């Protein structure tokens, strides 16, 4: 690689940095409380992304994700068991409720 080619490469890289100077890029972001416990995560999940919220005990309580199939929203109880969920796909949408034992209570459609 010549000096001119190297210089052009560095200039392109610097130009790209200037264009993204306000962007922060990562595969995962974690939000911690004052005690250092993770309370939220924004992360890559499979072929999509997700936002997950955690309670004081570190249990996931909320999950919001976007995958190739479509978006989903899930709520968990204080024991980490899924209690409700909603998903939207190209084929329609689904909403479900579960009891404390994980038994199916209700679904629409």
Secondary structure, DSSP 4 states (H G I P E B T S, - for coil): --HHHHHHHHHHHHHHHHHTTT----SEEEEE-TTS-EEEEEEEETTEEEEEEE-TTS-EEEEEEEETTEEEEEEE-TTS-EEEEEEEETTEEEEEEE-TTS-EEEEE-
